[in-house]
């Protein structure tokens, strides 16, 4: 075989090897490239969704193109949630107990400037709102479940639905409770733990230590120096309820 022919074959071989090495390097870079961080939008439900049934979540927003996320979540849960109808990463936070779970938060792996949220249970519309998140100056990191810009929104539920105000009252005075107990009322409890948790029977001390209010009908129901107000919280609860207040207090 002539030397020119050997040289030519060697050049072809070296060229093929170089092409293979370059292609392999490109594949290595492409495969090791970090995935993008689309952001994180946390939607907190106050009160949390607690009534048994099937909740249907629908979110719509604009990214490079219109996007949509649909989830169907039974409560109590009956297995993994099908996320096939959502073109973004999602997570649901459940609180409470195994027998009385509550849906407290929905996390969406996106950072839309505006998003339309709908939540229904059966034929009842619980949330229907357009949200404009304000994103934090510091992003979530890759060590967390989501990464990129993040925001927290707390939409208002539709008043009059079973999960929203006005909250039901389990008691409105000491006559509804056991010996040595009073009716303790707090709209914050209903907002944080579920619509049915706004009133409980307990001792006066425990009630006041939890920064709640004593429900009353007259001054004899109130600890000194409190007095029974004629002001009601009909806006927060399903029935008017008078509360013990300090003279001159709010």
FENWOLIN-V232160 format. One record per helix or strand. SS is the DSSP state (hx for helix, st for strand). FROM is the first residue (numbers start at 0). TO is the last residue. If there is no record, write none. Layout:
ss->SS from->FROM to->TO
ss->SS from->FROM to->TO
//
This chain:
ss->hx from->2 to->31
ss->st from->39 to->48
ss->st from->52 to->61
ss->st from->65 to->74
ss->st from->85 to->85
ss->st from->89 to->95
ss->st from->100 to->107
ss->st from->114 to->120
ss->st from->123 to->130
ss->st from->139 to->139
ss->st from->147 to->147
ss->st from->149 to->152
ss->st from->166 to->166
ss->hx from->173 to->175
ss->st from->181 to->184
ss->hx from->186 to->192
ss->hx from->194 to->196
ss->st from->198 to->201
ss->hx from->203 to->208
ss->st from->212 to->215
ss->hx from->218 to->220
ss->st from->225 to->231
ss->st from->236 to->236
ss->st from->241 to->245
//
